Amino acid sequence: MNKDTEIDMKDVELNEVDPEKQPMTGVGQAAGGEKNGSVKQKVPEDEVTFTGLSKEELMKVAGTPGWVRTRWVLLVLFWLGWIGMLAGAIVIIVQAPRCKPIPEMNWWNEGPMYQIPDAEAFAEGIAGVEAKLDNINQLKVKGLILGPLHTVQPNEPNTLHLENIDPTKGSQEALVAVLEKAHKKGISVVLDLTPNYAGVNPWFYADNNDIVALALEKVTAAAKYWLDLGVDGIKISDLSLASTADDWSKLHAAFQSNSTEDTKKRVLMGVVENITAAEVSELVNTTGVDLILSDLLSGNKEGVKYIEAMNTLNVQQRSVGWGLGATKNNQLSKEAVTTGLKRLYQLLLFTMPGTPVFTYGDEIGLEAGQDSQSPKMVWDIEKEPTEGAAVNETTEAERKERVDLRKWFISLSDLRGKERSLLHGDYYPLYSSASSLSFLRLWDQSDRYITAVNWGSAPETLTLKLAPTEGVELSETATVVLSTDEELKVDATVNLDEISLKAGQAVLLKFPYTG
């Protein structure tokens, strides 16, 4: 080999040196070359990639006895597991306690009714009622009872115009505005069409059948008119008298024709006074009225009689309204003079089996008017005195008392709307005396509630006991939900054998369903 050939071979060897072994330089490469510090890695050309078994190979393996047995074992295990889970689910469903079907409820069963017999005293007329609907809605009421609003001169049947609104109270346009806004808030509106509301007798002359019949005829015509306009119901006083008229069925028929499956049910509400619970029950059964408001809680307040009335009307609770002074459109304060008693009767009304009916101002303990005059509603009670301004201590204490009472009212209203036991639960008497009582409300698997009140002037110990035939058991202890008695703190646990209450105090207890 000559010298030139040896030089060429050395050049070739130098060019074939592995690039990784070539030194790096600090000067950039020529165009098209690699950048400083770059590293090239040679990929072996003989690297093998996994392709898996072919279809033919898989079919050969799948048909072997071992794989066939394995597939059958897995298939059997799958179906055994599936059948086992299905059987377990069926056992759980069969053994689980059945839920009690919810009874048929109407809107007037779902919350309290709120009466505004004098729109002028409440908010300076019907237009003012619309402006106060936000405030009313905070009370969680389900029904608003307005009026009477129509024109009539006391004891003058010929002046009765039930389709005309007294101009001093507002206008039809203002009433329509109330209806529209109330409906948006989920509040229904009932119109009081008691004919002779400012006179001696609601139907002018009780001993004159012709005049009663004429007034009832006008009420029937007006009911159709106002129901077509969007009113959700009609209220009349002295149902005992009106329902004996020959044309009573026509008024009832007007409501049936106005209510369809596609529309909200309209309520025909009647007021009765000075009759027994048994007579109220008979009116529910015979008149076709949807809701009867009685005065069974007014007058002679005896726990034994209260319990007897609830015992009688319990099965008809969705057609019964309870109030204290409400039948006369009076405030609760006319019969419950102290703050403690106002709280007590609010608690009682919200937890009794039936619909609680209040008159405006009951939520703040508004004092009843004198000589049949409606009291002026008090607003802006949450507004505290301006800092630095002179404050009347008595006035400020009264304001705070009203604020607290309103909060108490709202908490009770909210609780009744949420708890099935209070909303439509069964009722069981536990105790009664001349000035106290206690009862149990329960529904299916929901929490159970016990109301215990003592409106007497002395402390009393209530011994709670269920009748042996009831088939219901009391828990040994219960938790305090709401209380007016300072010794029974909220969330405290009390023994249910006996409950001691101070004079004029009330407590609401609950205990869970245990199966």
Salt bridges, closest charged atoms under 4 A:
GLU34 OE2 - LYS40 NZ 3.58
ASP134 OD1 - LYS185 NZ 2.48
ASP192 OD2 - LYS235 NZ 3.63
ASP232 OD2 - HIS183 NE2 2.66
ASP232 OD1 - LYS264 NZ 3.18
ASP247 OD1 - LYS250 NZ 3.81
GLU273 OE2 - LYS328 NZ 3.07
ASP290 OD1 - LYS265 NZ 3.64
GLU335 OE1 - LYS301 NZ 2.87
GLU367 OE2 - LYS342 NZ 3.10
GLU382 OE2 - ARG406 NH1 3.45
GLU396 OE2 - ARG399 NH2 2.77
GLU398 OE2 - ARG402 NH2 3.97
ASP414 OD1 - LYS140 NZ 4.00
ASP414 OD2 - LYS418 NZ 3.12
ASP426 OD2 - LYS100 NZ 2.90
ASP447 OD2 - LYS510 NZ 3.74
GLU486 OE2 - LYS502 NZ 3.24
GLU487 OE2 - LYS502 NZ 3.40
